[in-house]
Amino acid sequence: RDKLKKENAELSEKVNELTKEKLEWQEALNENKFYKDFLGLKEEHDDFTFQSARVIARDAGDVFGTLTIDCGSIDGISAHDVVITADGLVGYVDTVAPTYSTVITILNPALNVGAYDRRTDDSGIVTGSIELAGKGRCIMTDLNRYSTAVDGDYIVTSGGGGVFPAGLIVGTVSTVSQDESKLTLHAEIEPAADILNCRNVMVITSF
């Protein structure tokens, strides 16, 4: 019986080691894909300076997807640095500590991004809304009422204001409708980045 107990303990320890190795391997695989995806973005924007970061916490009570990353001022992060994934825009850095930072996402009404429809060239402002945050979407306001924007159009940053570089993908148009004043249009936007589930991000520290 003592021998069996010892063997079981040894087997349990071995299983734990193998499980740990598997998790480390999967993490390495994910990171390799992450950097491979960013390689094309870096080549396209060779004037960008990137700092990779991991999402280490999310505010469970915040419907706007506010998150915390494992990089701070000692890594060269500053307030309003833009945060992205290989797929698209996530948001920007709100507050910075030495070893971590909090990030406001484009689902948050506090964030406003100048953007335009890549097909029609119509411009507007992308921001968050309480109504859409629960669906993981944001809204583009101030579209010209004669805009021909339709579902599926790509929305990209315009670069106005100096906070967000031009040409970053924000997402795609989901629906277009008139606002209450009937003077302009607004569009629901499906973000390109998986804002509520992303684990690895890049911070653009200069451009």
Backbone as CSV, one residue per row, in Angstrom:
resi,resn,N_x,N_y,N_z,CA_x,CA_y,CA_z,C_x,C_y,C_z
1,ARG,0.820,-1.201,0.000,0.000,0.000,0.000,0.863,1.264,0.000
2,ASP,1.909,1.249,0.803,2.828,2.383,0.846,3.494,2.604,-0.520
3,LYS,3.827,1.484,-1.169,4.457,1.568,-2.485,3.507,2.187,-3.505
4,LEU,2.216,1.797,-3.447,1.224,2.350,-4.369,1.027,3.845,-4.123
5,LYS,0.981,4.230,-2.841,0.848,5.648,-2.518,1.999,6.461,-3.093
6,LYS,3.209,5.920,-2.961,4.385,6.608,-3.480,4.330,6.732,-4.988
7,GLU,3.918,5.617,-5.649,3.817,5.638,-7.114,2.753,6.634,-7.574
8,ASN,1.611,6.665,-6.861,0.547,7.613,-7.211,1.011,9.055,-7.056
9,ALA,1.755,9.314,-5.991,2.273,10.667,-5.760,3.236,11.071,-6.874
10,GLU,4.109,10.122,-7.265,5.065,10.398,-8.337,4.342,10.647,-9.667
11,LEU,3.298,9.836,-9.937,2.536,10.008,-11.172,1.785,11.348,-11.186
12,SER,1.233,11.714,-10.037,0.522,12.996,-9.946,1.472,14.157,-10.206
13,GLU,2.674,14.051,-9.654,3.673,15.094,-9.865,4.069,15.180,-11.339
14,LYS,4.203,14.006,-11.970,4.562,13.978,-13.390,3.460,14.581,-14.250
15,VAL,2.201,14.251,-13.919,1.061,14.816,-14.651,1.048,16.335,-14.520
16,ASN,1.310,16.831,-13.309,1.339,18.283,-13.097,2.440,18.940,-13.919
17,GLU,3.594,18.287,-13.983,4.705,18.825,-14.770,4.358,18.855,-16.258
18,LEU,3.736,17.775,-16.746,3.356,17.714,-18.162,2.292,18.758,-18.487
19,THR,1.351,18.940,-17.564,0.312,19.952,-17.761,0.928,21.340,-17.839
20,LYS,1.885,21.605,-16.954,2.562,22.895,-16.952,3.324,23.100,-18.261
21,GLU,4.011,22.050,-18.717,4.763,22.151,-19.980,3.829,22.408,-21.154
22,LYS,2.664,21.755,-21.134,1.699,21.945,-22.211,1.199,23.391,-22.235
23,LEU,0.907,23.931,-21.054,0.434,25.310,-20.969,1.505,26.290,-21.453
24,GLU,2.764,26.034,-21.065,3.867,26.888,-21.499,4.052,26.808,-23.012
25,TRP,3.901,25.603,-23.558,4.023,25.425,-25.007,2.918,26.174,-25.737
26,GLN,1.690,26.070,-25.221,0.560,26.760,-25.844,0.748,28.274,-25.773
27,GLU,1.267,28.739,-24.636,1.513,30.173,-24.482,2.568,30.648,-25.466
28,ALA,3.628,29.856,-25.633,4.679,30.206,-26.593,4.132,30.228,-28.013
29,LEU,3.260,29.268,-28.318,2.644,29.213,-29.641,1.799,30.453,-29.897
30,ASN,1.025,30.852,-28.890,0.195,32.045,-29.013,1.043,33.302,-29.201
31,GLU,2.145,33.381,-28.451,3.011,34.550,-28.567,3.680,34.604,-29.938
32,ASN,4.074,33.447,-30.468,4.682,33.409,-31.804,3.714,33.923,-32.857
33,LYS,2.454,33.487,-32.762,1.431,33.961,-33.696,1.221,35.458,-33.530
34,PHE,1.194,35.907,-32.277,1.008,37.323,-31.963,2.074,38.178,-32.647
35,TYR,3.342,37.785,-32.505,4.425,38.569,-33.100,4.458,38.434,-34.623
36,LYS,4.085,37.267,-35.117,4.029,37.079,-36.567,2.979,37.992,-37.189
37,ASP,1.816,38.093,-36.531,0.761,38.969,-37.024,1.203,40.423,-37.030
38,PHE,2.002,40.805,-36.022,2.438,42.189,-35.923,3.573,42.538,-36.873
39,LEU,4.245,41.515,-37.391,5.362,41.770,-38.285,4.917,42.568,-39.506
40,GLY,3.776,42.179,-40.085,3.265,42.897,-41.248,2.901,44.327,-40.906
41,LEU,2.315,44.524,-39.718,1.942,45.866,-39.285,3.177,46.739,-39.095
42,LYS,4.222,46.167,-38.534,5.464,46.904,-38.323,6.092,47.291,-39.651
43,GLU,6.048,46.375,-40.621,6.615,46.680,-41.934,5.815,47.774,-42.640
44,GLU,4.503,47.765,-42.413,3.639,48.763,-43.038,3.823,50.141,-42.406
45,HIS,4.113,50.155,-41.092,4.282,51.418,-40.366,5.665,51.418,-39.710
46,ASP,6.688,51.607,-40.507,8.036,51.509,-39.953,8.413,52.705,-39.079
47,ASP,7.531,53.722,-39.023,7.789,54.854,-38.145,7.213,54.641,-36.751
48,PHE,6.458,53.552,-36.559,5.868,53.268,-35.246,6.910,52.647,-34.324
49,THR,6.834,52.993,-33.048,7.607,52.315,-32.011,6.630,51.554,-31.126
50,PHE,6.846,50.243,-31.000,5.917,49.384,-30.283,6.498,48.910,-28.951
51,GLN,5.615,48.674,-28.003,5.955,47.982,-26.759,4.911,46.894,-26.554
52,SER,5.342,45.639,-26.542,4.383,44.549,-26.336,3.951,44.514,-24.875
53,ALA,2.720,44.069,-24.655,2.188,44.008,-23.286,1.160,42.889,-23.192
54,ARG,0.947,42.436,-21.965,-0.062,41.420,-21.693,-1.166,42.026,-20.839
55,VAL,-2.385,41.588,-21.097,-3.511,42.004,-20.261,-3.465,41.182,-18.976
56,ILE,-3.360,41.865,-17.844,-3.225,41.156,-16.573,-4.472,41.288,-15.696
57,ALA,-5.381,42.181,-16.061,-6.612,42.328,-15.270,-7.670,43.046,-16.095
58,ARG,-8.915,42.755,-15.751,-10.065,43.450,-16.335,-11.003,43.845,-15.208
59,ASP,-11.642,44.990,-15.386,-12.610,45.446,-14.398,-13.936,44.745,-14.659
60,ALA,-14.263,43.768,-13.823,-15.462,42.959,-14.040,-16.741,43.789,-13.973
61,GLY,-16.702,44.904,-13.256,-17.892,45.733,-13.131,-18.006,46.812,-14.185
62,ASP,-17.060,46.844,-15.117,-17.045,47.892,-16.140,-17.487,47.314,-17.480
63,VAL,-18.625,47.766,-17.990,-19.145,47.229,-19.258,-18.349,47.725,-20.456
64,PHE,-17.484,48.706,-20.239,-16.735,49.295,-21.349,-15.402,48.589,-21.616
65,GLY,-15.124,47.523,-20.879,-13.954,46.706,-21.171,-12.627,47.275,-20.724
66,THR,-12.632,48.190,-19.743,-11.371,48.741,-19.235,-10.455,47.612,-18.792
67,LEU,-9.171,47.692,-19.175,-8.239,46.614,-18.853,-6.924,47.162,-18.320
68,THR,-6.168,46.280,-17.698,-4.856,46.633,-17.148,-3.788,45.812,-17.843
69,ILE,-2.710,46.472,-18.248,-1.607,45.784,-18.919,-0.357,45.816,-18.044
70,ASP,0.573,44.900,-18.338,1.740,44.715,-17.468,2.926,45.609,-17.816
71,CYS,2.687,46.729,-18.455,3.760,47.679,-18.778,3.380,49.054,-18.242
72,GLY,4.385,49.778,-17.784,4.142,51.109,-17.238,5.210,52.102,-17.646
73,SER,5.413,53.093,-16.818,6.337,54.173,-17.155,7.781,53.695,-17.324
74,ILE,8.173,52.646,-16.584,9.550,52.163,-16.725,9.761,51.458,-18.069
75,ASP,8.651,51.140,-18.742,8.735,50.523,-20.073,8.537,51.545,-21.185
76,GLY,8.460,52.818,-20.800,8.292,53.867,-21.805,6.849,54.180,-22.152
77,ILE,5.902,53.687,-21.339,4.482,53.931,-21.593,4.082,55.286,-21.034
78,SER,3.264,56.023,-21.790,2.758,57.318,-21.351,1.243,57.362,-21.530
79,ALA,0.605,58.285,-20.830,-0.835,58.477,-20.984,-1.151,58.819,-22.434
80,HIS,-2.255,58.258,-22.937,-2.765,58.458,-24.295,-1.974,57.706,-25.357
81,ASP,-1.029,56.862,-24.954,-0.411,55.962,-25.936,-1.487,55.019,-26.471
82,VAL,-1.448,54.770,-27.772,-2.485,53.984,-28.431,-2.218,52.488,-28.235
83,VAL,-3.293,51.737,-27.974,-3.196,50.300,-27.739,-3.948,49.568,-28.848
84,ILE,-3.296,48.569,-29.435,-3.875,47.834,-30.559,-3.608,46.344,-30.417
85,THR,-4.312,45.574,-31.226,-3.922,44.189,-31.499,-3.566,44.133,-32.983
86,ALA,-3.177,42.967,-33.447,-2.872,42.832,-34.868,-4.117,43.040,-35.719
87,ASP,-5.293,42.888,-35.110,-6.543,43.021,-35.856,-7.039,44.449,-35.932
88,GLY,-6.781,45.244,-34.898,-7.291,46.603,-34.936,-7.124,47.345,-33.627
89,LEU,-7.766,48.510,-33.554,-7.639,49.424,-32.422,-8.373,48.904,-31.190
90,VAL,-7.714,49.010,-30.031,-8.327,48.648,-28.754,-8.740,49.902,-27.992
91,GLY,-7.831,50.867,-27.879,-8.118,52.095,-27.140,-6.841,52.858,-26.880
92,TYR,-6.785,53.535,-25.722,-5.524,54.185,-25.361,-5.292,54.107,-23.862
93,VAL,-4.027,54.353,-23.483,-3.633,54.299,-22.079,-4.248,55.482,-21.339
94,ASP,-4.899,55.180,-20.219,-5.535,56.233,-19.424,-4.643,56.668,-18.271
95,THR,-4.271,55.735,-17.418,-3.393,56.056,-16.292,-2.172,55.139,-16.315
96,VAL,-1.063,55.672,-15.842,0.208,54.945,-15.900,0.843,54.860,-14.520
97,ALA,1.228,53.665,-14.128,2.033,53.426,-12.934,3.394,52.920,-13.407
98,PRO,4.355,52.786,-12.519,5.678,52.331,-12.961,5.669,50.982,-13.680
99,THR,4.845,50.031,-13.204,4.912,48.678,-13.775,3.613,48.217,-14.446
100,TYR,2.601,49.057,-14.465,1.352,48.679,-15.133,0.616,49.934,-15.586
101,SER,-0.372,49.735,-16.451,-1.180,50.855,-16.955,-2.609,50.379,-17.148
102,THR,-3.556,51.313,-17.052,-4.948,51.000,-17.364,-5.282,51.560,-18.746
103,VAL,-6.126,50.835,-19.454,-6.444,51.180,-20.840,-7.951,51.374,-20.993
104,ILE,-8.347,52.514,-21.521,-9.746,52.767,-21.879,-9.948,52.279,-23.304
105,THR,-11.022,51.560,-23.538,-11.261,50.995,-24.865,-12.203,51.878,-25.678
106,ILE,-12.324,51.536,-26.958,-13.211,52.299,-27.835,-14.684,52.032,-27.545
107,LEU,-14.975,51.152,-26.587,-16.355,50.942,-26.147,-16.776,52.008,-25.140
108,ASN,-15.821,52.818,-24.684,-16.058,53.798,-23.626,-16.436,55.154,-24.212
109,PRO,-17.544,55.761,-23.762,-17.942,57.080,-24.270,-16.918,58.182,-23.989
110,ALA,-15.986,57.922,-23.052,-14.965,58.918,-22.734,-13.909,59.039,-23.829
111,LEU,-13.880,58.083,-24.731,-12.876,58.073,-25.791,-13.521,58.455,-27.122
112,ASN,-12.880,59.376,-27.835,-13.355,59.814,-29.149,-12.229,59.671,-30.171
113,VAL,-12.547,59.038,-31.279,-11.542,58.772,-32.309,-12.013,59.327,-33.652
114,GLY,-11.220,60.213,-34.237,-11.524,60.663,-35.589,-11.316,59.512,-36.567
115,ALA,-12.310,59.249,-37.413,-12.226,58.094,-38.307,-12.978,58.387,-39.601
116,TYR,-12.799,57.478,-40.572,-13.526,57.639,-41.830,-13.809,56.272,-42.451
117,ASP,-14.802,56.258,-43.312,-15.172,55.065,-44.065,-14.187,54.919,-45.214
118,ARG,-13.465,53.812,-45.257,-12.410,53.659,-46.256,-12.958,53.572,-47.678
119,ARG,-14.208,53.153,-47.836,-14.779,53.049,-49.169,-15.347,54.381,-49.652
120,THR,-16.090,55.067,-48.787,-16.774,56.301,-49.204,-15.993,57.560,-48.867
121,ASP,-15.018,57.441,-47.968,-14.216,58.570,-47.495,-15.011,59.510,-46.591
122,ASP,-16.188,59.095,-46.136,-16.977,59.915,-45.217,-16.372,59.827,-43.818
123,SER,-16.255,60.983,-43.162,-15.616,61.029,-41.852,-16.637,61.153,-40.732
124,GLY,-16.207,60.814,-39.525,-17.051,60.917,-38.350,-16.224,60.691,-37.101
125,ILE,-16.917,60.524,-35.974,-16.262,60.292,-34.691,-16.704,58.944,-34.135
126,VAL,-15.735,58.100,-33.826,-16.037,56.809,-33.200,-15.923,56.965,-31.690
127,THR,-16.948,56.518,-30.989,-16.955,56.587,-29.536,-17.772,55.419,-28.998
128,GLY,-17.866,55.331,-27.679,-18.637,54.263,-27.074,-20.025,54.719,-26.673
129,SER,-20.864,53.778,-26.321,-22.193,54.093,-25.796,-22.606,53.001,-24.834
130,ILE,-23.386,53.394,-23.826,-23.836,52.427,-22.829,-24.687,51.339,-23.487
131,GLU,-25.508,51.754,-24.450,-26.415,50.808,-25.095,-25.664,49.744,-25.889
132,LEU,-24.568,50.136,-26.549,-23.857,49.213,-27.431,-22.734,48.445,-26.750
133,ALA,-22.251,48.955,-25.619,-21.108,48.317,-24.954,-21.408,46.871,-24.593
134,GLY,-22.645,46.613,-24.194,-23.013,45.248,-23.830,-22.919,44.280,-24.989
135,LYS,-23.016,44.811,-26.216,-22.886,43.969,-27.406,-21.456,43.972,-27.935
136,GLY,-20.564,44.670,-27.228,-19.180,44.736,-27.678,-18.990,45.626,-28.893
137,ARG,-19.904,46.579,-29.091,-19.827,47.470,-30.247,-19.668,48.919,-29.823
138,CYS,-19.254,49.749,-30.760,-19.166,51.183,-30.537,-19.979,51.877,-31.630
139,ILE,-19.938,53.202,-31.661,-20.766,53.947,-32.606,-19.933,55.010,-33.318
140,MET,-20.245,55.248,-34.567,-19.621,56.328,-35.337,-20.682,57.387,-35.574
141,THR,-20.454,58.582,-35.048,-21.415,59.669,-35.141,-20.961,60.713,-36.166
142,ASP,-21.861,61.657,-36.423,-21.565,62.819,-37.280,-21.253,62.447,-38.723
143,LEU,-21.801,61.340,-39.198,-21.658,61.011,-40.617,-22.560,61.927,-41.436
144,ASN,-22.063,62.370,-42.578,-22.873,63.186,-43.478,-24.175,62.458,-43.811
145,ARG,-25.276,63.178,-43.760,-26.571,62.522,-43.981,-26.730,61.967,-45.390
146,TYR,-25.868,62.385,-46.297,-25.905,61.857,-47.663,-24.879,60.736,-47.859
147,SER,-24.276,60.318,-46.771,-23.266,59.256,-46.860,-23.892,57.973,-47.403
148,THR,-23.102,57.250,-48.182,-23.555,55.964,-48.728,-22.926,54.788,-47.979
149,ALA,-22.479,55.050,-46.755,-21.895,53.980,-45.936,-22.902,52.849,-45.757
150,VAL,-22.423,51.618,-45.863,-23.298,50.448,-45.731,-22.622,49.400,-44.855
151,ASP,-23.413,48.399,-44.490,-22.885,47.289,-43.684,-21.650,46.687,-44.354
152,GLY,-20.633,46.447,-43.530,-19.427,45.805,-44.033,-18.316,46.755,-44.401
153,ASP,-18.606,48.056,-44.499,-17.555,49.023,-44.812,-16.520,49.058,-43.691
154,TYR,-15.249,49.214,-44.062,-14.187,49.311,-43.065,-14.041,50.751,-42.582
155,ILE,-13.915,50.898,-41.266,-13.687,52.205,-40.643,-12.253,52.239,-40.125
156,VAL,-11.519,53.299,-40.492,-10.116,53.434,-40.076,-9.896,54.804,-39.449
157,THR,-8.847,54.913,-38.661,-8.537,56.179,-37.999,-8.068,57.204,-39.028
158,SER,-8.456,58.467,-38.800,-8.093,59.539,-39.725,-6.789,60.227,-39.349
159,GLY,-6.378,60.087,-38.086,-5.141,60.738,-37.644,-5.334,62.148,-37.131
160,GLY,-6.549,62.652,-37.168,-6.802,63.992,-36.667,-6.650,64.065,-35.159
161,GLY,-6.134,65.181,-34.671,-5.976,65.383,-33.236,-4.634,64.958,-32.689
162,GLY,-3.894,64.154,-33.429,-2.538,63.808,-33.028,-2.413,62.691,-32.018
163,VAL,-3.533,62.146,-31.516,-3.451,61.055,-30.535,-3.350,59.710,-31.234
164,PHE,-4.215,59.507,-32.236,-4.246,58.246,-32.956,-3.601,58.407,-34.331
165,PRO,-2.652,57.532,-34.678,-2.082,57.599,-36.025,-3.127,57.239,-37.072
166,ALA,-2.938,57.734,-38.269,-3.885,57.465,-39.351,-3.725,56.033,-39.861
167,GLY,-4.847,55.467,-40.316,-4.793,54.191,-41.006,-4.977,52.955,-40.167
168,LEU,-5.219,53.102,-38.858,-5.469,51.927,-38.025,-6.910,51.465,-38.224
169,ILE,-7.102,50.174,-38.373,-8.460,49.655,-38.544,-9.202,49.716,-37.208
170,VAL,-10.386,50.314,-37.241,-11.243,50.381,-36.062,-12.222,49.217,-36.066
171,GLY,-12.871,48.994,-37.211,-13.834,47.910,-37.312,-14.644,48.020,-38.583
172,THR,-15.776,47.360,-38.607,-16.643,47.384,-39.779,-18.033,47.891,-39.394
173,VAL,-18.687,48.514,-40.364,-20.039,49.027,-40.144,-21.007,47.852,-40.003
174,SER,-21.851,47.941,-38.980,-22.873,46.917,-38.771,-24.234,47.397,-39.272
175,THR,-24.645,48.581,-38.827,-25.897,49.183,-39.300,-25.708,50.690,-39.414
176,VAL,-26.500,51.327,-40.271,-26.470,52.783,-40.449,-27.888,53.312,-40.290
177,SER,-28.030,54.395,-39.540,-29.354,54.995,-39.357,-29.218,56.488,-39.073
178,GLN,-30.357,57.217,-39.168,-30.355,58.642,-38.876,-30.300,58.869,-37.374
179,ASP,-29.641,59.970,-36.985,-29.691,60.322,-35.571,-31.006,61.042,-35.286
180,GLU,-31.213,61.426,-34.037,-32.493,62.010,-33.642,-32.792,63.323,-34.363
181,SER,-31.745,64.101,-34.653,-31.951,65.389,-35.325,-32.250,65.226,-36.812
182,LYS,-31.975,64.049,-37.346,-32.136,63.738,-38.769,-31.238,64.594,-39.674
183,LEU,-30.225,65.209,-39.054,-29.285,66.016,-39.826,-28.029,65.233,-40.194
184,THR,-27.737,64.210,-39.422,-26.561,63.382,-39.681,-26.932,61.910,-39.515
185,LEU,-26.010,61.042,-39.870,-26.193,59.608,-39.701,-25.256,59.099,-38.611
186,HIS,-25.587,57.960,-38.066,-24.635,57.269,-37.199,-24.625,55.796,-37.558
187,ALA,-23.517,55.168,-37.274,-23.340,53.760,-37.650,-22.853,52.963,-36.455
188,GLU,-23.440,51.802,-36.256,-22.902,50.863,-35.267,-21.654,50.221,-35.857
189,ILE,-20.612,50.124,-35.040,-19.335,49.572,-35.498,-19.003,48.294,-34.729
190,GLU,-18.687,47.266,-35.474,-18.176,46.015,-34.890,-16.655,46.126,-34.844
191,PRO,-16.059,46.292,-33.649,-14.603,46.454,-33.578,-13.858,45.280,-34.211
192,ALA,-12.742,45.585,-34.877,-11.927,44.537,-35.487,-11.173,43.749,-34.416
193,ALA,-10.747,44.432,-33.362,-10.039,43.771,-32.265,-11.040,43.103,-31.327
194,ASP,-10.660,41.970,-30.779,-11.495,41.274,-29.806,-11.261,41.912,-28.439
195,ILE,-11.877,43.062,-28.239,-11.570,43.906,-27.094,-11.832,43.220,-25.755
196,LEU,-12.911,42.486,-25.654,-13.300,41.901,-24.380,-12.544,40.626,-24.042
197,ASN,-11.780,40.091,-24.997,-11.089,38.822,-24.755,-9.598,38.838,-25.086
198,CYS,-9.080,39.931,-25.631,-7.667,39.949,-26.029,-6.767,39.771,-24.813
199,ARG,-5.655,39.086,-25.025,-4.704,38.829,-23.943,-3.349,39.476,-24.200
200,ASN,-3.006,39.642,-25.472,-1.748,40.277,-25.840,-2.055,41.513,-26.686
201,VAL,-1.380,42.603,-26.392,-1.590,43.845,-27.123,-0.246,44.497,-27.423
202,MET,-0.275,45.494,-28.275,0.888,46.329,-28.542,0.522,47.777,-28.219
203,VAL,1.441,48.466,-27.579,1.279,49.885,-27.294,2.168,50.657,-28.259
204,ILE,1.563,51.613,-28.967,2.331,52.470,-29.875,2.854,53.634,-29.039
205,THR,4.135,53.626,-28.734,4.708,54.652,-27.862,5.144,55.888,-28.644
206,SER,5.289,55.776,-29.945,5.558,56.946,-30.779,5.264,56.623,-32.219
207,PHE,4.930,57.650,-33.003,4.640,57.477,-34.421,4.828,58.812,-35.112
